[in-house]
Amino acid sequence: MANGILTNSGERVLVTVPTRYHAYASNGSKYSLTAAADFLSDAGFDGVDYSFYLCDDPWYSQDDYREQAALRRSWLEAEGLSCVQAHAPFDLLYGENWNEDEPHYRMVVRALECAAIMGAAGI
């Protein structure tokens, strides 16, 4: 883990990267989170900003989403990274209902829960 950088004022800040940027290889294929965590750590990043809204495999819609969130946290931590913050999948269109019966609502609530399990301080 790079442990951040020291600013001119002596404050230490973390260096993070949004996960939506890690996924794409130069040939158009995508990296897994485990592969990305490996090279992001090697590149000196301290953590990630997890993008739930650009998730090609919405694992957090599955029944075992809590276990999957804990697994992703362990993958990051194994490389010395942390999930600093996350972005929920606010995929709601103007005029749509925002209540528990709507799939978008449930996905946002799950993303909030998963972000907490992954250690994100904010979403």
N, C-alpha and C positions, 0 to 999 in steps of 0.2 A: 504494500500500500504506500502510496506516495505521501500521505499525511498532509496534503494541502501545500499551499505556497505561502510564503511570508510576504505580506504587503509592506509598503514603505512605512506604515504606521505601526508595524510590529504585529499586526493581527494575522492569524493563520486562517486561510480560507480553503475550502475544498474545491477540487477541480472535478466537475461532473460532465456527463454527456447524456443527452436524451437517447433512449434506447431505439427510437424510430430511426436514428441515423446509423446505428451499428449494423443493422440487418442486411444491408445491400452490399454485395461483392461487386467488383468491377465488371464481372461477366454477367451481371443481372440476377445471379442466384442470391440466396439469403443465408446468413449465418445463424446458427442457433444461439440462444442466450449463453450457453456454456462456452461456446467458441468465442463469442464476442466478449464475455467477461475475461477470458484469458488474454486476448490481445488488448483490451481496454486497460487492464491492469498493467500489462507490459509497457503500454504507452504512457503510463503515469497518471491515469485518472484515479480519483479516490472513490467515486460513486457514480450512480446512474439516476436519471430522471426517467422512471418507467412509464412508457406510453401505453396505457390500456386502450386508448382510442384508435391506435393503428396496429392492432394485434391481429395478424392473419389467422392465428389459431386461438380463438377466444376461450382459452382454458378455464377462465374464471366463470364460464357458463356451465361447467360440468359439476356433477354432484360432489366431487372430491376437491373443490376449488380451494378449500382451506389448506389441505395437504399440499396442493400444487403451489400455493403461495409460499408456504414454508420451504418447499423444495427449491424454489427460485431464490429465496433468501439465502439458503445454504450454498447454492451455486455461486452467488455473488461473494458471500463471505469467504468461501474457499479460495477466492482470488484476491482477497483483501479489499473488496469493494463493498459499498453499502448502497441501499436504496434511499437516496436523500429525499426525493419527492416523487410524485406520480401525477399523471393526468388521467382523469376519469373519462369514460366514453360518452361525453355529452352529445349524443347523436339525436337530439330532439329537434324537430322542425317546428316552426312557428305555428301555433294553433293546435298542436297535439296536446293531449291530456298528459298531465304530470302527476300520476298517482300509482299506487301499488299494483294496479292491474296492467299497467303498460310495461312491455319488455324493456324499453329503454330505462325506465325507472329502476327496475330490478337489477339491470346490469351496472348502473351507476352505484347503487347500494353495495353490490358485490365488489366492485372495484375499490370502493372506500374501505371495505373490510379487508380485502387482499392487500391493499397498500399498507394498512396498519400492521398486518402480519409480516409483511416484507420489511417493516421498519421505517417506512416513509414518515417524515415529520409533517408533511403537508401534501395536499392534493388539490 
